[in-house]
Amino acid sequence: MATTDAISLSPKIKRHKQYTLVIPLDLQRDRVLLGYKLRGFGQGKYNGYGGKVEPNETVIAAAVRELHEESGLLVEEPAMIQRGVLLLETVADNTSPILEIHVFTVEIWEGTEIATEEMTPHWFSLSKSLAAPTTSTSSTGTILPSFLSTSSSSSSSSSAAVRAAATVAKDPSSGGAHDLPSIPYFQMWEESRVWMPQLLRHVSSNEKGILAGEEEKVFLSSLSSEGPAPTAAGLEAANTIEIYGESEKEKKRYFIHHVQFVGGTDMDAIDGGEYSIWHGMGPRRLDWVDELPIAEWEGKKSFGTYP
């Protein structure tokens, strides 16, 4: 399955800079852990835990280290499950490298999540977060497709809503599991609104036996680059393969999300919005693949030929 804008992504040859992003999942309690960034790049946004891969450090070792530093959770390397890679580039600055962000989930760890100087932990409902953001107005005022937009009609109301949601997020061990809110996609990086709902669906279908319903099939098919979205009746008539069927979940193990940013202002930011070369999502493509062509990126510094 691939998703693209009308504008095709052209092959690029740029230096890659590696990062990690880890999302702790507690499937038994139907919850996902994200951190609220307190300072630095991405301040005021929710995200997984991660950071730069240091020289002479493997990607998975960096994922383990960053998760511990930012959340206090201790994880063994074999517990890290790689789910995909984000390839983020900006055309607003030709000197910036491609951000090659390796995305992991983890379900086994030691310790309890803690607040650090970098991040404040918040639990969100996994099942409530499987749905994509609803159609609304983006932070730039543009009407976006349903899988990119915020869930309210204005950036100010979005920010207020997510802050309110964060205050009611409780640890289910204290008896408040049913009070957990859904993930506030509108207070995350723009590209997260595209790949994260799909990843959560993928994890849920593979590990909890939940298959996509007809509405989700229509939604996911609408992201395809191969023509307009079919109706639910059309999908049934065509005997469409279940997106999360047995064969698919064995073949398509990883996602690759390639995004080109054109530069823009994030009006959902807590500071009222500042221009950033890593804002304003332009052409993009999302594929599910059975293998990640990491060797190709390392050797050629190009990602115009996958999958």
PyMOL commands that set and color helices and strands:
alter all, ss='L'
color gray80, all
select helices_A, chain A and resi 59-71+77-79+127-129+155-168+172-174+177-179+185-187+192-208+214-221+232-237+246-251+294-300
alter helices_A, ss='H'
color red, helices_A
select strands_A, chain A and resi 2-4+16-26+31-37+46-47+81-90+98-106+119-125+254-261+264-265+275-276+281-289
alter strands_A, ss='S'
color yellow, strands_A
deselect
rebuild
show_as cartoon
